[in-house]
């Protein structure tokens, strides 16, 4: 991906993230949650694939682009509703990221590749899509899991961890086991990996 203005694309993506109304405190500073999330995604990409091409870097940065505009509650609060919400978000976020790439001078093929990565096309067959999935799972485990597990019963958490683990590559597994977790979170991960 040697055409187009990569820096401008990242700036436009991050400008969108700064509009997230949900704020969190990180090291004493209040920042928009989706900006924090995208920075975590980029940090884990550096660990997972430090030589990743720009199109993967942009897809990673834009994976949750303007996600807050379509709240989970806007879909039925059941499994079917959850999957419909996720499917809609992937397409919407992919389309918006592709448009940013085009606005920054990237060829249509590269913009389409960023969109395909965000939609997670050919997961398990496409190495870069697998890297994106690994990174998303790592951020979930590192940044969201401890709060998430407090909201659900243990059986559901074990199932979610097992599903998360199956989606990851061997390298993703290695990085996941390096994440610092509370004793409770670590015990749930160990229980999930031992078969529940």
Backbone bond lengths (Angstrom), bond angles and torsions (degrees), N, CA, C in turn:
res aa  C-N    CA-C-N  psi(-1)  N-CA   C-N-CA  omega(-1)  CA-C   N-CA-C  phi
1 X - - - 1.460 - - 1.514 107.81 -
2 X 1.321 116.97 77.96 1.449 119.86 -174.50 1.519 112.38 -106.33
3 X 1.339 117.69 8.18 1.462 120.62 174.76 1.514 107.59 -114.24
4 X 1.315 115.69 158.68 1.455 118.64 179.17 1.516 110.96 90.76
5 X 1.308 114.84 161.72 1.457 122.15 -176.68 1.533 108.89 -100.06
6 X 1.337 115.54 94.00 1.459 121.60 -177.62 1.538 110.97 -60.50
7 X 1.316 117.26 -46.29 1.469 121.15 -179.03 1.517 112.25 -59.05
8 X 1.323 116.51 -41.60 1.462 120.13 178.42 1.525 110.52 -65.18
9 X 1.326 117.01 -40.60 1.469 120.32 179.39 1.523 110.95 -61.75
10 X 1.320 117.22 -43.92 1.467 120.86 177.88 1.527 109.93 -62.47
11 X 1.326 116.85 -42.74 1.474 119.95 179.06 1.528 111.29 -60.53
12 X 1.335 116.93 -43.86 1.471 119.88 -179.88 1.529 111.44 -65.39
13 X 1.316 116.35 -39.71 1.471 120.33 177.36 1.527 109.57 -63.46
14 X 1.326 116.13 -47.27 1.466 119.43 -178.85 1.527 112.11 -67.17
15 X 1.330 117.69 -33.87 1.473 120.01 175.45 1.524 110.16 -61.11
16 X 1.325 116.67 -39.80 1.468 119.63 176.52 1.527 109.99 -64.56
17 X 1.323 117.19 -43.01 1.465 120.90 179.48 1.530 111.90 -60.52
18 X 1.326 117.01 -34.71 1.477 119.19 -177.85 1.522 112.11 -67.34
19 X 1.325 117.40 -14.03 1.471 120.66 179.24 1.526 112.98 -84.79
20 X 1.330 117.29 -4.00 1.461 120.81 178.37 1.533 108.82 -61.18
21 X 1.328 117.71 122.93 1.470 119.24 -179.02 1.528 113.62 -71.27
22 X 1.325 118.03 -20.62 1.466 120.35 178.51 1.526 109.24 -76.73
23 X 1.312 115.58 124.79 1.465 120.65 -179.46 1.519 109.62 -114.83
24 X 1.321 114.94 147.86 1.459 120.61 173.47 1.526 108.10 -132.79
25 X 1.314 115.53 161.42 1.456 120.06 177.91 1.521 108.91 -100.69
26 X 1.329 115.14 126.96 1.453 122.15 178.41 1.520 107.17 -129.20
27 X 1.326 115.41 116.51 1.462 121.60 -179.77 1.526 111.34 51.64
28 X 1.326 116.20 44.52 1.454 121.72 175.98 1.518 115.57 80.18
29 X 1.316 117.02 2.07 1.466 121.05 -179.05 1.519 109.87 -117.93
30 X 1.339 116.79 134.48 1.461 121.39 177.60 1.530 109.23 -85.17
31 X 1.344 115.60 125.33 1.466 119.74 178.94 1.525 109.39 -135.96
32 X 1.335 117.06 155.92 1.465 119.81 176.01 1.528 110.38 -61.37
33 X 1.332 115.97 136.91 1.458 120.12 -175.66 1.524 112.29 -57.77
34 X 1.329 118.90 -45.82 1.471 119.60 -176.05 1.525 112.28 -67.66
35 X 1.327 118.25 -27.06 1.463 119.53 173.38 1.532 108.96 -67.60
36 X 1.315 116.29 -44.93 1.471 121.30 176.16 1.535 110.05 -57.78
37 X 1.337 116.32 -47.69 1.466 121.24 -178.92 1.530 110.54 -58.97
38 X 1.330 117.58 -46.47 1.466 120.02 -177.46 1.523 111.07 -66.27
39 X 1.326 117.26 -34.70 1.465 120.12 177.15 1.531 110.60 -67.46
40 X 1.338 116.72 -39.74 1.468 120.87 175.44 1.527 110.01 -61.59
41 X 1.333 116.17 -43.25 1.465 120.50 178.54 1.533 109.88 -58.01
42 X 1.327 116.90 -47.67 1.471 120.51 -179.80 1.528 111.02 -63.36
43 X 1.335 117.15 -39.43 1.469 120.36 179.35 1.527 111.14 -63.71
44 X 1.331 116.94 -42.36 1.463 118.87 178.77 1.520 111.67 -71.71
45 X 1.316 118.09 -29.17 1.466 119.45 174.76 1.526 109.63 -61.96
46 X 1.326 117.15 -39.67 1.473 120.38 178.61 1.530 111.07 -60.00
47 X 1.326 116.84 -35.73 1.468 120.17 178.22 1.526 111.40 -75.62
48 X 1.324 115.38 -39.57 1.473 120.41 -174.27 1.526 112.35 -79.88
49 X 1.330 116.92 -39.53 1.472 120.88 -176.53 1.527 109.48 -152.11
50 X 1.333 116.99 77.31 1.471 119.77 -174.50 1.526 114.80 -61.19
51 X 1.314 117.57 -19.53 1.469 120.66 179.92 1.522 112.11 -103.99
52 X 1.314 116.75 25.44 1.467 121.15 -177.60 1.527 110.86 -60.56
53 X 1.337 116.55 144.20 1.469 120.08 177.22 1.534 110.55 -71.04
54 X 1.323 115.10 162.17 1.465 120.33 -177.50 1.520 112.90 -59.63
55 X 1.341 118.18 -35.80 1.465 117.54 -178.06 1.526 110.98 -64.67
56 X 1.329 118.22 -36.16 1.462 120.64 175.76 1.532 110.39 -70.23
57 X 1.318 117.15 -39.24 1.473 120.55 178.02 1.536 110.76 -60.81
58 X 1.314 116.37 -40.51 1.469 119.82 179.14 1.527 110.93 -69.95
59 X 1.324 117.47 -40.63 1.464 120.46 178.40 1.529 110.46 -62.29
60 X 1.311 116.46 -42.18 1.469 121.79 177.90 1.530 109.71 -60.60
61 X 1.316 116.25 -45.70 1.473 121.12 -176.46 1.525 111.22 -67.90
62 X 1.330 116.89 -30.11 1.476 121.24 -173.92 1.518 113.29 -101.79
63 X 1.318 118.44 7.78 1.458 120.20 -171.86 1.533 112.91 -56.74
64 X 1.317 118.33 -35.12 1.474 121.52 179.24 1.522 112.28 -109.82
65 X 1.301 117.96 30.29 1.461 122.49 -174.84 1.528 111.75 -54.56
66 X 1.317 115.60 116.76 1.472 124.62 178.61 1.539 112.78 54.97
67 X 1.298 116.04 31.74 1.466 121.07 -178.08 1.529 112.15 -59.79
68 X 1.302 117.12 -35.62 1.470 120.91 -177.57 1.526 112.79 -61.39
69 X 1.318 117.52 -18.63 1.463 120.01 -179.23 1.539 112.85 -72.73
70 X 1.332 116.21 -14.90 1.472 120.96 178.46 1.528 106.82 -125.00
71 X 1.330 117.38 82.90 1.466 119.25 -175.93 1.523 112.29 -65.06
72 X 1.307 114.65 152.06 1.467 121.04 178.96 1.518 110.52 -54.65
73 X 1.321 117.02 -36.56 1.467 122.15 -177.07 1.532 113.01 -67.24
74 X 1.324 117.93 -9.78 1.462 120.65 179.41 1.534 111.86 -78.71
75 X 1.320 116.58 -4.25 1.466 123.30 176.75 1.529 108.00 -122.44
76 X 1.334 117.57 158.12 1.472 119.42 178.29 1.533 111.44 -53.21
77 X 1.320 115.97 139.70 1.465 121.55 -176.33 1.533 110.75 -86.39
78 X 1.327 114.48 58.85 1.460 121.33 175.24 1.530 107.58 -140.55
79 X 1.315 116.50 -178.62 1.465 121.05 -176.30 1.528 112.00 -62.02
80 X 1.325 116.40 -43.13 1.471 120.29 179.27 1.529 110.14 -63.21
81 X 1.328 116.07 -44.26 1.463 120.45 178.22 1.518 111.89 -62.18
82 X 1.326 116.58 -41.07 1.460 120.97 178.64 1.520 110.93 -60.50
83 X 1.328 117.14 -47.33 1.470 120.24 -179.08 1.526 111.71 -67.01
84 X 1.330 117.60 -37.08 1.463 120.44 176.62 1.528 110.45 -63.82
85 X 1.319 116.43 -42.40 1.472 121.81 178.23 1.527 110.62 -60.76
86 X 1.339 116.64 -48.51 1.460 121.04 -179.47 1.531 111.33 -62.62
87 X 1.327 117.57 -41.38 1.459 121.57 179.78 1.531 110.42 -63.65
88 X 1.335 116.09 -44.97 1.457 119.82 178.25 1.526 110.81 -61.50
89 X 1.339 117.12 -45.55 1.462 120.85 -178.84 1.521 111.81 -60.88
90 X 1.329 117.30 -44.71 1.470 119.58 -179.06 1.523 110.83 -58.06
91 X 1.333 116.93 -45.01 1.460 120.33 -179.92 1.527 110.81 -65.98
92 X 1.318 116.42 -46.09 1.469 121.21 -178.68 1.530 111.08 -62.16
93 X 1.320 116.88 -47.76 1.459 121.19 -178.76 1.531 110.78 -65.93
94 X 1.318 116.75 -37.44 1.462 120.78 177.29 1.530 110.87 -64.14
95 X 1.316 116.54 -43.89 1.470 120.74 -179.92 1.531 110.88 -63.14
96 X 1.330 116.68 -43.46 1.470 119.81 -179.46 1.533 111.11 -66.46
97 X 1.325 117.27 -41.92 1.465 120.26 179.33 1.526 110.98 -65.50
98 X 1.321 116.73 -40.47 1.458 120.89 177.65 1.528 110.54 -60.09
99 X 1.321 116.21 -42.53 1.466 120.68 178.94 1.532 111.15 -62.41
100 X 1.326 117.07 -41.40 1.470 120.23 176.99 1.524 109.92 -60.90
101 X 1.332 117.10 -43.71 1.467 120.26 178.89 1.531 111.29 -59.09
102 X 1.323 116.18 -44.40 1.473 119.88 179.00 1.527 110.85 -63.13
103 X 1.332 116.57 -42.24 1.470 120.66 178.60 1.528 111.75 -62.94
104 X 1.331 117.02 -24.58 1.463 121.62 -178.59 1.528 112.31 -96.76
105 X 1.335 115.94 11.55 1.458 120.10 172.32 1.517 116.27 88.74
106 X 1.332 117.98 10.92 1.457 119.14 177.23 1.528 109.86 -77.60
107 X 1.327 116.96 145.22 1.463 119.91 176.79 1.532 110.26 -62.36
108 X 1.308 115.79 154.90 1.463 121.00 -177.74 1.532 111.60 -56.42
109 X 1.325 117.24 -39.57 1.460 120.21 179.45 1.520 113.12 -60.70
110 X 1.327 116.11 -38.76 1.472 120.12 178.46 1.529 110.58 -71.53
111 X 1.315 116.52 -40.32 1.471 120.08 177.21 1.523 110.29 -62.61
112 X 1.335 116.04 -40.35 1.468 120.36 177.39 1.523 111.51 -65.52
113 X 1.321 116.66 -34.90 1.469 120.27 178.55 1.531 110.70 -66.31
114 X 1.328 117.28 -41.86 1.465 120.68 176.14 1.529 109.23 -58.60
115 X 1.326 116.57 -44.86 1.475 120.93 179.95 1.527 110.82 -62.98
116 X 1.330 117.79 -43.34 1.466 120.64 -179.76 1.527 111.26 -62.69
117 X 1.323 116.45 -38.08 1.465 119.96 177.31 1.527 110.81 -64.43
118 X 1.315 117.53 -44.93 1.465 120.49 179.79 1.525 110.67 -62.65
119 X 1.321 116.89 -36.63 1.477 120.45 177.62 1.532 111.90 -74.76
120 X 1.336 116.26 -6.80 1.468 123.59 179.90 1.522 111.69 58.93
121 X 1.320 114.95 45.26 1.455 120.14 177.92 1.529 110.27 -70.54
122 X 1.315 115.70 141.11 1.468 123.32 177.12 1.525 113.49 60.05
123 X 1.338 115.90 35.58 1.455 120.12 176.01 1.522 109.05 -55.07
124 X 1.292 117.13 140.03 1.471 126.90 -177.36 1.530 112.38 79.81
125 X 1.349 118.32 -15.05 1.470 120.91 177.72 1.527 110.66 -109.09
126 X 1.331 116.58 -31.15 1.456 122.63 -177.11 1.529 107.90 -102.48
127 X 1.316 116.43 116.73 1.474 120.63 -175.53 1.527 112.47 -57.77
128 X 1.323 117.93 -41.21 1.462 119.63 -178.32 1.524 111.73 -70.12
129 X 1.320 117.63 -36.48 1.462 120.42 175.36 1.530 109.38 -64.20
130 X 1.329 116.28 -39.32 1.461 119.94 177.65 1.522 111.15 -64.29
131 X 1.310 117.05 -38.45 1.464 120.43 177.25 1.521 109.94 -61.78
132 X 1.340 117.45 -44.97 1.462 120.56 177.67 1.527 110.40 -58.89
133 X 1.315 117.62 -44.38 1.470 120.96 178.81 1.521 110.82 -62.84
134 X 1.316 117.65 -43.75 1.468 120.57 176.83 1.524 110.51 -56.85
135 X 1.317 116.31 -47.68 1.462 121.04 -177.21 1.531 110.40 -62.84
136 X 1.325 117.51 -43.42 1.467 120.17 178.41 1.527 111.03 -61.96
137 X 1.317 117.00 -41.10 1.476 120.66 178.45 1.524 110.78 -66.50
138 X 1.325 117.55 -40.40 1.457 120.96 178.77 1.527 111.15 -63.25
139 X 1.317 116.85 -41.93 1.465 119.39 178.44 1.525 110.69 -66.00
140 X 1.327 116.91 -39.09 1.467 119.74 175.43 1.531 109.98 -57.74
141 X 1.324 116.91 -49.95 1.462 120.65 -177.53 1.523 112.25 -65.22
142 X 1.313 116.80 -38.46 1.463 121.22 -176.47 1.524 113.11 -80.85
143 X 1.313 116.80 -38.57 1.461 120.10 -167.16 1.525 114.37 -112.00
144 X 1.324 118.18 -22.95 1.457 120.30 -172.21 1.521 114.14 -121.09
145 X 1.316 117.33 -22.51 1.454 120.63 -169.91 1.525 113.87 -62.01
146 X 1.317 118.06 -45.78 1.469 119.80 -174.68 1.520 111.80 -62.47
147 X 1.306 117.74 -37.90 1.466 120.44 176.42 1.524 110.42 -73.29
148 X 1.321 116.10 -41.23 1.470 121.93 -179.13 1.523 111.35 -60.37
149 X 1.330 117.03 -42.40 1.461 119.74 -174.90 1.521 112.31 -67.62
150 X 1.309 117.43 -22.23 1.469 121.00 177.96 1.529 112.00 -72.34
151 X 1.318 116.82 -18.62 1.464 121.71 -174.69 1.532 113.31 -95.77
152 X 1.335 117.64 -4.13 1.464 120.45 -174.47 1.524 110.32 -135.85
153 X 1.332 115.49 158.03 1.461 119.05 178.83 1.531 109.77 -73.90
154 X 1.315 114.49 160.67 1.467 120.45 -172.90 1.522 112.95 -60.53
155 X 1.329 118.43 -40.39 1.466 120.03 -179.84 1.525 111.54 -60.09
156 X 1.328 116.24 -42.62 1.475 119.77 179.06 1.527 110.28 -65.23
157 X 1.329 117.16 -41.95 1.462 120.94 179.20 1.525 110.59 -61.46
158 X 1.318 116.89 -43.64 1.472 120.72 179.28 1.530 109.99 -60.15
159 X 1.336 116.99 -45.13 1.476 120.33 178.91 1.527 111.14 -61.65
160 X 1.328 116.80 -43.50 1.471 120.33 179.90 1.518 110.77 -63.69
161 X 1.317 117.17 -43.46 1.468 119.82 177.57 1.524 111.39 -62.00
162 X 1.316 117.21 -40.87 1.463 119.96 178.71 1.526 111.39 -64.45
163 X 1.338 116.92 -41.07 1.469 120.46 177.42 1.523 110.37 -65.81
164 X 1.319 116.56 -39.73 1.468 120.93 178.52 1.521 109.83 -62.01
165 X 1.318 116.81 -45.30 1.465 121.76 -177.85 1.522 111.59 -61.42
166 X 1.327 116.66 -41.18 1.465 120.94 -178.94 1.532 110.93 -63.85
167 X 1.313 117.20 -31.65 1.469 120.83 -178.35 1.525 112.46 -73.20
168 X 1.325 117.33 -15.82 1.460 120.91 -172.54 1.525 112.88 -94.83
169 X 1.334 115.02 156.06 1.470 122.26 175.54 1.526 109.58 -83.36
170 X 1.318 116.17 173.15 1.466 120.43 176.53 1.524 110.99 -59.43
171 X 1.335 117.11 -41.34 1.470 119.72 179.24 1.530 110.41 -66.38
172 X 1.309 116.72 -38.03 1.460 120.24 175.01 1.516 111.20 -60.37
173 X 1.336 116.77 -41.64 1.471 120.98 177.51 1.525 110.87 -60.12
174 X 1.327 116.13 -44.39 1.472 119.85 -179.85 1.527 110.66 -59.08
175 X 1.315 116.46 -46.72 1.463 120.15 -179.46 1.528 111.29 -66.31
176 X 1.323 116.99 -37.07 1.472 120.69 179.94 1.522 110.88 -62.30
177 X 1.313 116.74 -39.27 1.462 120.05 -178.54 1.524 112.58 -72.13
178 X 1.338 116.94 -12.59 1.470 121.27 176.97 1.527 112.69 -88.55
179 X 1.330 117.66 -9.94 1.471 121.24 -176.10 1.522 109.69 -69.64
180 X 1.319 115.29 133.64 1.454 121.32 175.89 1.534 109.00 -75.09
181 X 1.329 116.25 126.28 1.471 121.50 -177.63 1.524 109.60 -135.83
182 X 1.319 115.06 160.81 1.456 120.05 172.51 1.529 108.57 -65.86
183 X 1.327 116.39 162.22 1.464 120.08 178.17 1.528 110.79 -57.87
184 X 1.335 116.74 -42.31 1.473 121.02 -178.80 1.526 110.56 -62.22
185 X 1.335 117.01 -48.67 1.465 120.62 -179.46 1.523 110.60 -62.77
186 X 1.317 117.06 -43.18 1.467 120.64 179.49 1.534 110.59 -61.68
187 X 1.340 116.99 -40.21 1.464 119.49 -179.18 1.535 110.76 -66.76
188 X 1.327 117.16 -35.13 1.463 119.69 177.04 1.531 111.00 -67.07
189 X 1.305 116.94 -41.74 1.472 120.55 177.32 1.531 109.71 -61.35
190 X 1.325 116.55 -46.74 1.460 119.87 -179.92 1.532 111.23 -61.97
191 X 1.319 116.07 -40.19 1.458 119.99 178.44 1.536 110.92 -64.31
192 X 1.322 116.44 -42.42 1.469 120.65 178.31 1.523 110.67 -61.66
193 X 1.312 116.94 -43.45 1.460 120.64 -176.73 1.522 112.66 -72.15
194 X 1.327 116.39 -22.95 1.469 119.21 179.07 1.533 111.33 -88.00
195 X 1.321 116.49 3.93 1.458 119.86 177.35 1.513 114.40 104.12
196 X 1.338 116.61 4.58 1.458 120.49 174.36 1.485 112.34 87.11
